[in-house]
């Protein structure tokens, strides 16, 4: 049982939330600042086949650590894990900054993912713990989500500027002073509420291992569909299926499961978790592959691509601000995420349809629309989940909402990687056959050429390769549109959420 915290003064609340905000800023900034640097990273370190792993290595590590440390926070309080996560994340950024190769960078990103998962799993759960009153909690949650969106909006432009001016390593060097600042404020001002425990702590470590095997196996299976052997794909499919079945069995028999069955008993909470997967898949696919589309497909520089991608996160902020003003005034706040998913559907479908003929302003408008849609989705999913979840599961429910977004991101980026590897080479081959110039196939078959040797290609070959990349990524964007459409169908089944009450406190 968690001891009811004493009410905070305004100054105490402000300083405590400043500590939480600075810590979350590390994770928020890294979600968007790295995407715009990825093409430059691949150009220098080579290894385009590991492009997706720079994203998915981080996501996979975060997916597991978010629920684990969400539960540990329920047992021991949040503050120790917030501090440990900040230290680990900062050190991992140093590893990434010094990376001499893509495998080294992926290893550093996995370390960052562990730290980032600890941050998200504990820092977001501090809000309902610090502010048990529903109205006060809602105001601070909106403020925190808005701050998160603001930092996200700074990331792409900052990443493009730093990469263009100082090289991609500066993106990671930036985290060192920010990490030190976040560590000071969290250590100095974040309260430590120690839960009252009457039983020894038991964690579902086997469940965590099975989560890693099931999601990691699924990711590898999806990636090998495009360029792996049939035998390898079958083995990975078997491992993934066995891990999923083992996870279900473990969660049913374990007295302290990583994923409490009672949390999934509420149909509305289950639907919110499904929506988190779908929304996360679309968001992370856009964050990590729009830079590749803009730089590799359209030929924009990192700075120009940053100017285009910045509105994605900037409009997420705008959407979140408008959303926060409206959500408590509507009789049915479900209309807000319904509108968000509709905007996301239109934006992704249009980005897939416009092709290479789209100009700067057209791309800018569509990216703005996509961000606006996401701004009307994520805040609501978090607040709805915290409103509907029982008090005893509040920490793990909040952590799972964040974690399942990463699950969606993991699957979305892995599927996009497979589509790019499969379709790009096919489109290049078809185009070269039509022009009778198949001798250039070996030179253009790998998208890596658009990042590391674009200036050395004849103009005709360069345009052909860029067109193939845009077509391949367009297929993935159509997949994002389908995810948004599925989310609309799921949202239509979610009963109206009453933000004025919490069932757990009735």
Residue pairs with C-beta under 8 A, 6 or more apart in sequence:
1 195
1 196
1 198
2 74
2 129
2 193
2 195
2 196
3 193
3 194
3 195
3 196
4 132
5 129
5 130
5 132
5 191
5 193
8 16
8 130
8 131
8 191
12 189
12 191
13 130
13 131
13 140
15 185
15 188
15 189
16 126
16 130
16 189
16 190
16 191
17 127
17 130
17 140
17 143
17 144
18 185
18 189
19 82
19 182
19 185
19 186
19 187
19 188
19 189
19 190
20 82
20 123
20 126
20 127
20 144
20 186
20 190
21 144
21 147
22 178
22 181
22 182
22 185
22 186
23 82
23 85
23 86
23 119
23 123
23 182
23 186
24 119
24 120
24 123
24 124
24 144
24 147
24 148
24 151
25 147
25 151
25 178
25 182
26 86
26 89
26 90
26 116
26 119
26 175
26 178
26 179
26 182
27 89
27 116
27 119
27 120
28 148
28 151
28 152
28 155
29 151
29 152
29 154
29 155
29 158
29 174
29 175
29 178
30 58
30 93
30 112
30 116
30 155
30 175
31 152
31 155
31 284
31 287
32 152
32 153
32 154
32 155
32 156
32 159
32 287
32 309
32 313
33 155
33 156
33 158
33 159
33 162
33 171
33 174
34 54
34 55
34 159
34 171
35 55
35 155
35 156
35 159
35 287
35 288
35 290
35 291
35 309
36 155
36 156
36 159
36 160
36 163
36 291
36 302
36 305
36 306
36 309
37 159
37 160
37 162
37 163
37 168
37 171
37 291
37 302
38 51
38 54
38 55
38 288
38 291
38 292
39 291
39 292
39 295
39 296
39 302
39 451
40 163
40 167
40 168
40 302
40 451
41 54
41 102
41 105
41 168
42 48
42 51
42 102
42 448
42 451
42 452
43 451
43 452
44 168
44 452
45 99
45 100
45 101
45 102
45 105
46 102
46 448
46 452
47 101
47 102
47 103
48 446
48 447
48 448
48 451
49 421
50 102
50 103
50 106
51 292
51 417
52 223
52 288
52 413
52 414
52 416
52 417
53 102
53 106
53 109
54 102
54 105
54 106
54 109
55 109
55 284
55 288
55 409
55 413
56 219
56 409
56 410
56 413
56 414
57 106
57 107
57 109
57 110
57 113
58 109
58 110
58 112
58 113
58 116
59 113
59 284
59 406
59 407
59 409
59 410
59 413
60 110
60 113
60 212
60 215
60 216
60 219
60 410
61 110
61 111
61 112
61 113
61 114
61 116
61 117
62 113
62 114
62 116
62 117
62 120
62 403
62 406
63 117
63 211
63 215
63 403
63 406
63 407
63 410
64 117
64 208
64 211
64 212
64 215
65 113
65 114
65 116
65 117
65 118
65 121
66 117
66 118
66 120
66 121
66 399
66 400
66 402
66 403
66 406
67 121
67 208
67 258
67 259
67 396
67 399
67 400
67 403
68 117
68 121
68 203
68 208
68 258
69 81
69 85
69 117
69 118
69 121
69 122
69 399
70 121
70 122
70 125
70 395
70 396
70 398
70 399
70 400
70 403
71 203
71 256
71 258
71 395
71 396
71 399
72 81
72 201
72 203
73 81
73 121
73 122
73 125
73 395
74 195
74 395
74 396
75 195
75 197
75 201
76 194
76 195
76 201
77 192
77 193
77 194
77 195
78 122
78 123
78 125
78 126
78 129
78 190
78 192
78 193
79 186
79 190
79 191
79 192
80 192
81 118
81 121
81 122
82 118
82 119
82 122
82 123
82 126
82 186
82 190
83 183
83 186
83 187
84 118
85 115
85 116
85 117
85 118
85 119
85 122
86 115
86 119
86 179
86 182
86 183
86 186
87 115
87 179
87 183
88 111
88 114
88 115
88 118
89 112
89 115
89 116
89 118
89 119
89 175
89 179
90 115
90 175
90 176
90 179
90 180
90 183
91 111
92 108
92 109
92 111
92 112
92 114
92 115
93 108
93 112
93 172
93 173
93 175
93 176
93 179
94 172
94 176
95 104
95 107
95 108
95 111
96 105
96 108
96 109
96 112
96 172
97 169
97 172
97 173
97 176
98 169
99 105
99 108
108 172
117 403
117 406
120 399
120 402
120 403
121 399
121 402
121 403
124 144
124 382
124 398
124 399
124 402
125 394
125 395
125 398
125 399
126 190
127 137
127 140
127 141
127 144
128 137
128 141
128 386
128 394
128 395
128 398
129 193
129 395
130 140
130 191
131 137
131 140
134 387
134 499
134 500
134 501
134 502
134 505
137 386
138 328
138 383
138 499
141 379
141 382
141 383
141 386
142 320
142 324
142 379
142 383
145 320
145 324
145 378
145 379
145 382
146 317
146 320
146 321
146 324
146 379
149 313
149 316
149 317
149 319
149 320
149 375
150 317
152 313
152 316
152 317
153 310
153 312
153 313
153 314
153 315
153 316
153 317
154 310
154 313
155 313
156 291
156 305
156 306
156 309
156 310
156 312
156 313
157 306
157 307
157 309
157 310
158 174
158 306
159 171
159 302
159 306
160 301
160 302
160 303
160 304
160 305
160 306
160 307
160 309
160 310
161 303
161 306
162 168
162 170
162 171
162 174
163 170
163 171
163 302
164 301
164 302
164 303
164 306
202 255
202 256
203 256
203 258
204 250
204 251
204 254
204 256
204 257
204 258
206 250
206 254
207 247
207 250
207 251
207 254
207 257
207 258
207 259
208 258
210 243
210 246
210 247
210 250
211 247
211 258
213 239
213 240
213 243
213 246
214 240
214 243
214 244
214 247
215 407
215 410
217 236
217 239
217 240
217 243
218 240
218 411
218 414
219 410
219 411
219 414
220 236
221 233
221 236
221 237
221 240
222 411
222 414
222 415
222 417
222 418
223 414
223 417
223 418
223 421
224 232
224 233
224 236
225 233
225 418
225 422
226 417
226 418
226 419
226 421
226 422
227 421
227 422
228 236
250 257
251 257
251 258
251 259
251 261
252 261
259 400
260 393
260 396
262 390
262 393
263 269
263 389
263 390
263 393
263 396
263 397
263 400
264 270
264 273
266 388
266 389
268 384
268 388
268 494
268 495
268 497
269 385
269 388
269 389
269 397
271 490
271 491
271 493
271 494
272 381
272 384
272 385
272 388
272 401
272 494
273 385
273 400
273 401
273 404
274 490
275 337
275 377
275 381
275 487
275 490
275 491
275 494
276 381
276 400
276 401
276 402
276 404
276 405
276 408
277 404
277 405
277 407
277 408
277 411
278 408
278 483
278 484
278 486
278 487
278 490
279 341
279 344
279 374
279 377
279 378
279 381
279 405
279 408
279 487
280 404
280 405
280 406
280 407
280 408
280 409
280 412
281 408
281 409
281 411
281 412
281 480
281 483
282 344
282 348
282 374
282 408
282 412
282 480
282 483
282 484
283 374
283 378
283 405
283 408
283 409
284 405
284 406
284 408
284 409
284 410
284 412
284 413
285 409
285 412
285 413
285 415
285 416
285 476
285 479
285 480
286 312
286 348
286 370
286 480
287 309
287 312
288 413
288 416
289 413
289 416
289 420
289 473
289 476
290 305
290 308
290 309
290 312
290 367
291 302
291 305
291 309
292 420
292 447
292 469
292 473
293 469
293 470
293 473
294 300
294 304
294 305
294 308
294 309
294 363
295 301
295 302
295 305
295 451
296 447
296 450
296 451
296 466
296 469
297 356
297 450
297 466
297 467
297 469
297 470
297 473
298 356
298 363
298 466
298 470
299 454
299 466
300 308
308 360
308 363
308 364
308 367
309 367
311 364
311 367
311 368
311 371
312 367
312 368
312 370
312 371
312 374
313 371
314 368
314 371
315 367
315 368
315 369
315 370
315 371
315 372
315 374
315 375
316 371
316 372
316 374
316 375
316 378
317 375
318 371
318 372
318 375
319 340
319 371
319 372
319 373
319 374
319 375
319 376
320 375
320 376
320 378
320 379
321 375
322 375
322 376
323 336
323 340
323 375
323 376
323 379
323 380
324 379
326 333
326 336
327 333
327 336
327 379
327 380
327 383
327 499
328 499
330 336
331 496
332 496
333 380
333 384
333 496
333 497
333 499
334 491
334 494
334 496
334 497
336 376
336 380
337 376
337 377
337 380
337 381
337 491
338 488
338 491
338 492
339 373
339 376
340 372
340 373
340 374
340 375
340 376
340 377
340 380
341 373
341 377
341 484
341 487
341 488
341 491
342 373
342 484
342 488
343 369
343 370
343 372
343 373
343 376
344 370
344 373
344 374
344 377
344 480
344 484
344 487
345 373
345 481
345 484
345 485
345 488
346 369
347 366
347 367
347 369
347 370
347 373
348 370
348 477
348 478
348 480
348 481
348 484
349 477
349 478
349 481
350 366
350 369
351 363
351 366
351 367
351 370
351 474
351 477
352 474
352 475
352 477
352 478
352 481
353 474
354 362
354 363
354 366
355 470
355 471
355 474
356 466
356 467
356 470
358 366
373 484
378 405
381 401
382 398
382 401
382 402
383 499
384 497
385 397
385 398
385 401
386 394
386 397
386 398
387 497
387 498
387 499
387 502
388 497
388 503
389 397
389 398
389 504
390 503
390 504
391 502
391 504
391 505
392 504
394 504
412 479
412 480
412 483
415 476
415 479
416 473
416 476
416 479
419 472
419 473
419 475
419 476
419 479
420 447
420 469
420 472
420 473
420 476
422 472
423 468
423 471
423 472
423 475
424 447
424 468
424 469
424 472
425 445
425 446
427 467
427 468
427 471
427 472
428 441
428 444
428 445
428 464
428 465
428 468
429 438
429 441
429 445
431 464
431 467
431 468
432 438
432 440
432 441
432 444
432 464
435 464
437 461
440 461
443 449
443 457
443 461
444 457
444 461
444 464
444 465
444 468
447 465
447 469
449 457
449 465
450 462
450 465
450 466
450 469
454 462
457 465
